[in-house]
Amino acid sequence: PDHVHGFAPATIRRLLETTGWSGVSVRTAWKPLSADYVVEQLRHSNPALAPIARATTAIVPRPWRARPWPLPLGEMLVIARAAGR
């Protein structure tokens, strides 16, 4: 399962504004993920890259690897008001 449509910020803004939405705000959504989680996800999604990521994070102290870090992963937060509100 994956997203069917991906939008650039300017495109989603234009789409909402031309269909009657107002007060459109589009900004980067930061996702808090730990390095350990990222390495585990790479193991499944990109097995060739996972060993490199694992070796790189092995030199990082354990508390830092377990700590969630805010990462910009291409997601966005879109807020808008419906017409007439």
Distance bins in CASP14 RR format, pairs under 12 A and 6 or more apart:
PFRMAT RR
TARGET T0000
AUTHOR 0000-0000-0000
RMODE 2
METHOD distances of the structure
MODEL  1
2 45 0 0 0 0 0 1 0 0 0 0 0
3 74 0 0 0 0 0 1 0 0 0 0 0
3 75 0 0 0 0 1 0 0 0 0 0 0
3 76 0 0 0 0 0 1 0 0 0 0 0
5 11 0 0 0 0 1 0 0 0 0 0 0
5 12 0 0 0 0 1 0 0 0 0 0 0
5 15 0 0 0 0 0 1 0 0 0 0 0
6 12 0 0 0 0 1 0 0 0 0 0 0
6 15 0 0 0 0 0 1 0 0 0 0 0
6 74 0 0 0 0 1 0 0 0 0 0 0
6 75 0 0 0 0 0 1 0 0 0 0 0
6 76 0 0 0 0 1 0 0 0 0 0 0
6 78 0 0 0 0 0 1 0 0 0 0 0
7 13 0 0 0 0 1 0 0 0 0 0 0
7 14 0 0 0 0 1 0 0 0 0 0 0
7 15 1 0 0 1 0 0 0 0 0 0 0
7 16 0 0 0 0 1 0 0 0 0 0 0
7 26 0 0 0 0 1 0 0 0 0 0 0
7 74 0 0 0 0 0 1 0 0 0 0 0
7 75 0 0 0 0 0 1 0 0 0 0 0
7 76 1 0 0 1 0 0 0 0 0 0 0
7 78 0 0 0 0 1 0 0 0 0 0 0
8 14 0 0 0 0 1 0 0 0 0 0 0
8 15 0 0 0 0 0 1 0 0 0 0 0
8 26 0 0 0 0 1 0 0 0 0 0 0
8 74 0 0 0 0 0 1 0 0 0 0 0
8 76 0 0 0 0 1 0 0 0 0 0 0
8 78 0 0 0 0 0 1 0 0 0 0 0
9 15 0 0 0 0 0 1 0 0 0 0 0
9 16 0 0 0 0 0 1 0 0 0 0 0
9 24 0 0 0 0 1 0 0 0 0 0 0
9 25 0 0 0 0 0 1 0 0 0 0 0
9 26 1 0 1 0 0 0 0 0 0 0 0
9 27 0 0 0 0 1 0 0 0 0 0 0
9 28 0 0 0 0 1 0 0 0 0 0 0
9 29 0 0 0 0 0 1 0 0 0 0 0
9 74 0 0 0 0 1 0 0 0 0 0 0
9 75 0 0 0 0 0 1 0 0 0 0 0
9 76 1 0 1 0 0 0 0 0 0 0 0
9 77 0 0 0 0 0 1 0 0 0 0 0
9 78 0 0 0 0 1 0 0 0 0 0 0
10 16 0 0 0 0 0 1 0 0 0 0 0
10 17 0 0 0 0 0 1 0 0 0 0 0
10 24 0 0 0 0 0 1 0 0 0 0 0
10 26 0 0 0 0 1 0 0 0 0 0 0
10 76 0 0 0 0 0 1 0 0 0 0 0
10 78 0 0 0 0 0 1 0 0 0 0 0
11 17 0 0 0 0 0 1 0 0 0 0 0
11 18 0 0 0 0 0 1 0 0 0 0 0
11 24 0 0 0 0 0 1 0 0 0 0 0
11 26 0 0 0 0 1 0 0 0 0 0 0
11 76 0 0 0 0 0 1 0 0 0 0 0
11 78 0 0 0 0 0 1 0 0 0 0 0
12 18 0 0 0 0 0 1 0 0 0 0 0
12 19 0 0 0 0 0 1 0 0 0 0 0
12 21 0 0 0 0 0 1 0 0 0 0 0
12 24 0 0 0 0 1 0 0 0 0 0 0
12 25 0 0 0 0 0 1 0 0 0 0 0
12 26 1 0 0 1 0 0 0 0 0 0 0
12 27 0 0 0 0 0 1 0 0 0 0 0
12 75 0 0 0 0 0 1 0 0 0 0 0
12 76 1 0 0 1 0 0 0 0 0 0 0
12 77 0 0 0 0 0 1 0 0 0 0 0
12 78 1 0 1 0 0 0 0 0 0 0 0
12 79 0 0 0 0 0 1 0 0 0 0 0
12 80 0 0 0 0 1 0 0 0 0 0 0
13 19 0 0 0 0 0 1 0 0 0 0 0
13 21 0 0 0 0 1 0 0 0 0 0 0
13 22 0 0 0 0 0 1 0 0 0 0 0
13 23 0 0 0 0 1 0 0 0 0 0 0
13 24 1 0 1 0 0 0 0 0 0 0 0
13 25 0 0 0 0 1 0 0 0 0 0 0
13 26 1 0 1 0 0 0 0 0 0 0 0
13 27 0 0 0 0 0 1 0 0 0 0 0
13 76 0 0 0 0 0 1 0 0 0 0 0
13 78 0 0 0 0 1 0 0 0 0 0 0
13 79 0 0 0 0 0 1 0 0 0 0 0
13 80 0 0 0 0 1 0 0 0 0 0 0
14 20 0 0 0 0 0 1 0 0 0 0 0
14 21 0 0 0 0 0 1 0 0 0 0 0
14 24 0 0 0 0 1 0 0 0 0 0 0
14 26 0 0 0 0 0 1 0 0 0 0 0
14 80 0 0 0 0 0 1 0 0 0 0 0
15 21 0 0 0 0 1 0 0 0 0 0 0
15 24 0 0 0 0 1 0 0 0 0 0 0
15 26 0 0 0 0 0 1 0 0 0 0 0
15 78 0 0 0 0 1 0 0 0 0 0 0
15 80 0 0 0 0 0 1 0 0 0 0 0
16 22 0 0 0 0 1 0 0 0 0 0 0
16 23 0 0 0 0 1 0 0 0 0 0 0
16 24 1 0 1 0 0 0 0 0 0 0 0
16 25 0 0 0 0 0 1 0 0 0 0 0
16 26 0 0 0 0 1 0 0 0 0 0 0
16 78 1 0 0 1 0 0 0 0 0 0 0
16 79 0 0 0 0 1 0 0 0 0 0 0
16 80 1 0 1 0 0 0 0 0 0 0 0
16 81 0 0 0 0 1 0 0 0 0 0 0
16 82 0 0 0 0 0 1 0 0 0 0 0
16 83 0 0 0 0 0 1 0 0 0 0 0
17 23 0 0 0 0 1 0 0 0 0 0 0
17 24 1 0 1 0 0 0 0 0 0 0 0
17 25 0 0 0 0 0 1 0 0 0 0 0
17 26 0 0 0 0 0 1 0 0 0 0 0
17 78 0 0 0 0 0 1 0 0 0 0 0
17 80 0 0 0 0 1 0 0 0 0 0 0
17 81 0 0 0 0 0 1 0 0 0 0 0
17 83 0 0 0 0 0 1 0 0 0 0 0
18 24 0 0 0 0 0 1 0 0 0 0 0
18 80 0 0 0 0 0 1 0 0 0 0 0
18 83 0 0 0 0 0 1 0 0 0 0 0
19 80 0 0 0 0 1 0 0 0 0 0 0
19 82 0 0 0 0 0 1 0 0 0 0 0
19 83 0 0 0 0 1 0 0 0 0 0 0
20 80 0 0 0 0 1 0 0 0 0 0 0
20 81 0 0 0 0 1 0 0 0 0 0 0
20 82 0 0 0 0 1 0 0 0 0 0 0
20 83 1 0 1 0 0 0 0 0 0 0 0
20 84 0 0 0 0 1 0 0 0 0 0 0
20 85 0 0 0 0 0 1 0 0 0 0 0
21 78 0 0 0 0 1 0 0 0 0 0 0
21 79 0 0 0 0 1 0 0 0 0 0 0
21 80 1 1 0 0 0 0 0 0 0 0 0
21 81 1 0 0 1 0 0 0 0 0 0 0
21 82 1 0 0 1 0 0 0 0 0 0 0
21 83 1 0 0 1 0 0 0 0 0 0 0
21 84 0 0 0 0 0 1 0 0 0 0 0
21 85 0 0 0 0 1 0 0 0 0 0 0
22 79 0 0 0 0 0 1 0 0 0 0 0
22 80 1 0 0 1 0 0 0 0 0 0 0
22 81 1 0 1 0 0 0 0 0 0 0 0
22 82 0 0 0 0 1 0 0 0 0 0 0
22 83 1 0 0 1 0 0 0 0 0 0 0
22 84 1 0 0 1 0 0 0 0 0 0 0
22 85 0 0 0 0 1 0 0 0 0 0 0
23 78 0 0 0 0 0 1 0 0 0 0 0
23 79 1 0 0 1 0 0 0 0 0 0 0
23 80 1 0 1 0 0 0 0 0 0 0 0
23 81 1 0 1 0 0 0 0 0 0 0 0
23 82 0 0 0 0 0 1 0 0 0 0 0
23 83 0 0 0 0 0 1 0 0 0 0 0
23 84 0 0 0 0 0 1 0 0 0 0 0
23 85 0 0 0 0 1 0 0 0 0 0 0
24 76 0 0 0 0 0 1 0 0 0 0 0
24 77 0 0 0 0 0 1 0 0 0 0 0
24 78 1 0 0 1 0 0 0 0 0 0 0
24 79 1 0 0 1 0 0 0 0 0 0 0
24 80 1 0 1 0 0 0 0 0 0 0 0
24 81 0 0 0 0 1 0 0 0 0 0 0
24 82 0 0 0 0 0 1 0 0 0 0 0
24 83 0 0 0 0 0 1 0 0 0 0 0
25 76 0 0 0 0 0 1 0 0 0 0 0
25 77 1 0 0 1 0 0 0 0 0 0 0
25 78 1 0 0 1 0 0 0 0 0 0 0
25 79 1 0 1 0 0 0 0 0 0 0 0
25 80 1 0 0 1 0 0 0 0 0 0 0
25 81 0 0 0 0 1 0 0 0 0 0 0
26 75 0 0 0 0 0 1 0 0 0 0 0
26 76 1 0 1 0 0 0 0 0 0 0 0
26 77 1 0 0 1 0 0 0 0 0 0 0
26 78 1 0 1 0 0 0 0 0 0 0 0
26 79 0 0 0 0 1 0 0 0 0 0 0
26 80 0 0 0 0 1 0 0 0 0 0 0
27 72 0 0 0 0 0 1 0 0 0 0 0
27 74 0 0 0 0 0 1 0 0 0 0 0
27 75 0 0 0 0 0 1 0 0 0 0 0
27 76 1 0 0 1 0 0 0 0 0 0 0
27 77 1 0 1 0 0 0 0 0 0 0 0
27 78 0 0 0 0 1 0 0 0 0 0 0
27 79 0 0 0 0 1 0 0 0 0 0 0
28 70 0 0 0 0 1 0 0 0 0 0 0
28 71 0 0 0 0 0 1 0 0 0 0 0
28 72 1 0 1 0 0 0 0 0 0 0 0
28 73 0 0 0 0 1 0 0 0 0 0 0
28 74 1 0 0 1 0 0 0 0 0 0 0
28 75 1 0 0 1 0 0 0 0 0 0 0
28 76 1 0 0 1 0 0 0 0 0 0 0
28 77 1 0 0 1 0 0 0 0 0 0 0
28 78 0 0 0 0 0 1 0 0 0 0 0
29 70 0 0 0 0 1 0 0 0 0 0 0
29 71 0 0 0 0 0 1 0 0 0 0 0
29 72 1 0 0 1 0 0 0 0 0 0 0
29 73 0 0 0 0 1 0 0 0 0 0 0
29 74 1 0 0 1 0 0 0 0 0 0 0
29 75 1 0 1 0 0 0 0 0 0 0 0
29 76 1 0 1 0 0 0 0 0 0 0 0
29 77 1 0 1 0 0 0 0 0 0 0 0
29 78 0 0 0 0 1 0 0 0 0 0 0
29 79 0 0 0 0 0 1 0 0 0 0 0
30 68 0 0 0 0 0 1 0 0 0 0 0
30 69 0 0 0 0 1 0 0 0 0 0 0
30 70 1 1 0 0 0 0 0 0 0 0 0
30 71 1 0 0 1 0 0 0 0 0 0 0
30 72 1 0 1 0 0 0 0 0 0 0 0
30 73 0 0 0 0 1 0 0 0 0 0 0
30 74 0 0 0 0 1 0 0 0 0 0 0
30 75 0 0 0 0 1 0 0 0 0 0 0
30 76 0 0 0 0 0 1 0 0 0 0 0
30 77 0 0 0 0 1 0 0 0 0 0 0
31 37 0 0 0 0 0 1 0 0 0 0 0
31 38 0 0 0 0 0 1 0 0 0 0 0
31 41 0 0 0 0 0 1 0 0 0 0 0
31 68 0 0 0 0 1 0 0 0 0 0 0
31 69 0 0 0 0 1 0 0 0 0 0 0
31 70 1 0 0 1 0 0 0 0 0 0 0
31 71 1 0 1 0 0 0 0 0 0 0 0
31 72 1 0 0 1 0 0 0 0 0 0 0
31 73 1 0 1 0 0 0 0 0 0 0 0
31 74 0 0 0 0 1 0 0 0 0 0 0
31 75 1 0 0 1 0 0 0 0 0 0 0
31 76 0 0 0 0 0 1 0 0 0 0 0
31 77 0 0 0 0 0 1 0 0 0 0 0
32 38 0 0 0 0 0 1 0 0 0 0 0
32 66 0 0 0 0 0 1 0 0 0 0 0
32 67 0 0 0 0 1 0 0 0 0 0 0
32 68 1 1 0 0 0 0 0 0 0 0 0
32 69 1 0 0 1 0 0 0 0 0 0 0
32 70 1 0 1 0 0 0 0 0 0 0 0
32 71 1 0 0 1 0 0 0 0 0 0 0
32 72 0 0 0 0 0 1 0 0 0 0 0
32 73 0 0 0 0 0 1 0 0 0 0 0
33 39 0 0 0 0 0 1 0 0 0 0 0
33 40 0 0 0 0 0 1 0 0 0 0 0
33 41 0 0 0 0 1 0 0 0 0 0 0
33 42 0 0 0 0 0 1 0 0 0 0 0
33 65 0 0 0 0 0 1 0 0 0 0 0
33 66 0 0 0 0 0 1 0 0 0 0 0
33 67 0 0 0 0 1 0 0 0 0 0 0
33 68 1 0 0 1 0 0 0 0 0 0 0
33 69 1 0 0 1 0 0 0 0 0 0 0
33 70 0 0 0 0 1 0 0 0 0 0 0
33 71 1 0 1 0 0 0 0 0 0 0 0
33 72 0 0 0 0 0 1 0 0 0 0 0
33 73 0 0 0 0 1 0 0 0 0 0 0
33 75 0 0 0 0 0 1 0 0 0 0 0
34 40 0 0 0 0 1 0 0 0 0 0 0
34 41 0 0 0 0 0 1 0 0 0 0 0
34 57 0 0 0 0 1 0 0 0 0 0 0
34 60 0 0 0 0 0 1 0 0 0 0 0
34 62 0 0 0 0 0 1 0 0 0 0 0
34 63 0 0 0 0 0 1 0 0 0 0 0
34 64 0 0 0 0 1 0 0 0 0 0 0
34 65 1 0 0 1 0 0 0 0 0 0 0
34 66 1 0 1 0 0 0 0 0 0 0 0
34 67 1 0 0 1 0 0 0 0 0 0 0
34 68 1 0 1 0 0 0 0 0 0 0 0
34 69 1 0 0 1 0 0 0 0 0 0 0
34 70 0 0 0 0 0 1 0 0 0 0 0
34 71 0 0 0 0 0 1 0 0 0 0 0
35 41 0 0 0 0 0 1 0 0 0 0 0
35 42 0 0 0 0 0 1 0 0 0 0 0
35 53 0 0 0 0 1 0 0 0 0 0 0
35 54 0 0 0 0 1 0 0 0 0 0 0
35 56 0 0 0 0 1 0 0 0 0 0 0
35 57 1 0 1 0 0 0 0 0 0 0 0
35 58 0 0 0 0 0 1 0 0 0 0 0
35 59 0 0 0 0 0 1 0 0 0 0 0
35 60 1 0 0 1 0 0 0 0 0 0 0
35 61 0 0 0 0 0 1 0 0 0 0 0
35 62 0 0 0 0 0 1 0 0 0 0 0
35 63 0 0 0 0 0 1 0 0 0 0 0
35 64 1 0 0 1 0 0 0 0 0 0 0
35 65 1 0 1 0 0 0 0 0 0 0 0
35 66 1 0 0 1 0 0 0 0 0 0 0
35 67 0 0 0 0 1 0 0 0 0 0 0
35 68 0 0 0 0 1 0 0 0 0 0 0
35 69 1 0 0 1 0 0 0 0 0 0 0
35 71 0 0 0 0 0 1 0 0 0 0 0
36 42 0 0 0 0 0 1 0 0 0 0 0
36 43 0 0 0 0 0 1 0 0 0 0 0
36 53 0 0 0 0 0 1 0 0 0 0 0
36 54 0 0 0 0 1 0 0 0 0 0 0
36 57 1 0 0 1 0 0 0 0 0 0 0
36 58 0 0 0 0 0 1 0 0 0 0 0
36 60 0 0 0 0 1 0 0 0 0 0 0
36 61 0 0 0 0 0 1 0 0 0 0 0
36 62 0 0 0 0 1 0 0 0 0 0 0
36 63 0 0 0 0 0 1 0 0 0 0 0
36 64 0 0 0 0 1 0 0 0 0 0 0
36 65 1 0 1 0 0 0 0 0 0 0 0
36 66 1 0 1 0 0 0 0 0 0 0 0
36 67 0 0 0 0 1 0 0 0 0 0 0
36 68 0 0 0 0 0 1 0 0 0 0 0
36 69 0 0 0 0 0 1 0 0 0 0 0
37 43 0 0 0 0 0 1 0 0 0 0 0
37 44 0 0 0 0 0 1 0 0 0 0 0
37 53 0 0 0 0 0 1 0 0 0 0 0
37 57 0 0 0 0 0 1 0 0 0 0 0
37 65 0 0 0 0 1 0 0 0 0 0 0
37 66 0 0 0 0 1 0 0 0 0 0 0
37 67 0 0 0 0 0 1 0 0 0 0 0
37 68 0 0 0 0 1 0 0 0 0 0 0
37 69 0 0 0 0 1 0 0 0 0 0 0
37 71 0 0 0 0 0 1 0 0 0 0 0
38 44 0 0 0 0 0 1 0 0 0 0 0
38 45 0 0 0 0 0 1 0 0 0 0 0
38 46 0 0 0 0 0 1 0 0 0 0 0
38 49 0 0 0 0 0 1 0 0 0 0 0
38 50 0 0 0 0 1 0 0 0 0 0 0
38 53 1 0 0 1 0 0 0 0 0 0 0
38 54 0 0 0 0 0 1 0 0 0 0 0
38 56 0 0 0 0 0 1 0 0 0 0 0
38 57 0 0 0 0 1 0 0 0 0 0 0
38 60 0 0 0 0 0 1 0 0 0 0 0
38 65 0 0 0 0 1 0 0 0 0 0 0
38 66 0 0 0 0 0 1 0 0 0 0 0
38 67 0 0 0 0 0 1 0 0 0 0 0
38 68 0 0 0 0 0 1 0 0 0 0 0
38 69 0 0 0 0 1 0 0 0 0 0 0
38 71 1 0 0 1 0 0 0 0 0 0 0
38 73 0 0 0 0 1 0 0 0 0 0 0
39 45 0 0 0 0 0 1 0 0 0 0 0
39 46 0 0 0 0 0 1 0 0 0 0 0
39 47 0 0 0 0 0 1 0 0 0 0 0
39 49 0 0 0 0 1 0 0 0 0 0 0
39 50 1 0 0 1 0 0 0 0 0 0 0
39 51 0 0 0 0 1 0 0 0 0 0 0
39 52 0 0 0 0 1 0 0 0 0 0 0
39 53 1 0 1 0 0 0 0 0 0 0 0
39 54 1 0 1 0 0 0 0 0 0 0 0
39 55 0 0 0 0 1 0 0 0 0 0 0
39 56 0 0 0 0 1 0 0 0 0 0 0
39 57 1 0 1 0 0 0 0 0 0 0 0
39 58 0 0 0 0 1 0 0 0 0 0 0
39 60 0 0 0 0 0 1 0 0 0 0 0
39 65 0 0 0 0 1 0 0 0 0 0 0
39 66 0 0 0 0 0 1 0 0 0 0 0
40 46 0 0 0 0 0 1 0 0 0 0 0
40 47 0 0 0 0 0 1 0 0 0 0 0
40 50 0 0 0 0 1 0 0 0 0 0 0
40 53 0 0 0 0 1 0 0 0 0 0 0
40 54 0 0 0 0 1 0 0 0 0 0 0
40 57 0 0 0 0 0 1 0 0 0 0 0
40 65 0 0 0 0 0 1 0 0 0 0 0
40 66 0 0 0 0 0 1 0 0 0 0 0
41 47 0 0 0 0 0 1 0 0 0 0 0
41 49 0 0 0 0 0 1 0 0 0 0 0
41 50 0 0 0 0 1 0 0 0 0 0 0
41 53 0 0 0 0 1 0 0 0 0 0 0
41 54 0 0 0 0 0 1 0 0 0 0 0
41 71 0 0 0 0 0 1 0 0 0 0 0
41 73 0 0 0 0 0 1 0 0 0 0 0
42 48 0 0 0 0 1 0 0 0 0 0 0
42 49 1 0 1 0 0 0 0 0 0 0 0
42 50 1 0 1 0 0 0 0 0 0 0 0
42 51 0 0 0 0 1 0 0 0 0 0 0
42 52 0 0 0 0 1 0 0 0 0 0 0
42 53 1 0 1 0 0 0 0 0 0 0 0
42 54 0 0 0 0 1 0 0 0 0 0 0
42 55 0 0 0 0 0 1 0 0 0 0 0
42 56 0 0 0 0 0 1 0 0 0 0 0
42 57 0 0 0 0 0 1 0 0 0 0 0
43 49 0 0 0 0 1 0 0 0 0 0 0
43 50 1 0 1 0 0 0 0 0 0 0 0
43 51 0 0 0 0 1 0 0 0 0 0 0
43 52 0 0 0 0 0 1 0 0 0 0 0
43 53 0 0 0 0 1 0 0 0 0 0 0
43 54 0 0 0 0 1 0 0 0 0 0 0
44 50 0 0 0 0 1 0 0 0 0 0 0
45 53 0 0 0 0 0 1 0 0 0 0 0
46 52 0 0 0 0 1 0 0 0 0 0 0
46 53 0 0 0 0 1 0 0 0 0 0 0
46 54 0 0 0 0 0 1 0 0 0 0 0
47 53 0 0 0 0 0 1 0 0 0 0 0
47 54 0 0 0 0 0 1 0 0 0 0 0
48 54 0 0 0 0 0 1 0 0 0 0 0
49 55 0 0 0 0 0 1 0 0 0 0 0
49 56 0 0 0 0 0 1 0 0 0 0 0
50 56 0 0 0 0 0 1 0 0 0 0 0
50 57 0 0 0 0 0 1 0 0 0 0 0
51 57 0 0 0 0 0 1 0 0 0 0 0
51 58 0 0 0 0 0 1 0 0 0 0 0
52 58 0 0 0 0 0 1 0 0 0 0 0
53 59 0 0 0 0 0 1 0 0 0 0 0
53 60 0 0 0 0 0 1 0 0 0 0 0
53 65 0 0 0 0 0 1 0 0 0 0 0
54 60 0 0 0 0 0 1 0 0 0 0 0
54 65 0 0 0 0 0 1 0 0 0 0 0
56 65 0 0 0 0 0 1 0 0 0 0 0
57 64 0 0 0 0 1 0 0 0 0 0 0
57 65 1 0 1 0 0 0 0 0 0 0 0
57 66 0 0 0 0 0 1 0 0 0 0 0
57 67 0 0 0 0 0 1 0 0 0 0 0
57 69 0 0 0 0 0 1 0 0 0 0 0
58 64 0 0 0 0 0 1 0 0 0 0 0
58 65 0 0 0 0 1 0 0 0 0 0 0
59 65 0 0 0 0 1 0 0 0 0 0 0
60 66 0 0 0 0 1 0 0 0 0 0 0
60 67 0 0 0 0 1 0 0 0 0 0 0
60 69 0 0 0 0 0 1 0 0 0 0 0
61 67 0 0 0 0 1 0 0 0 0 0 0
END
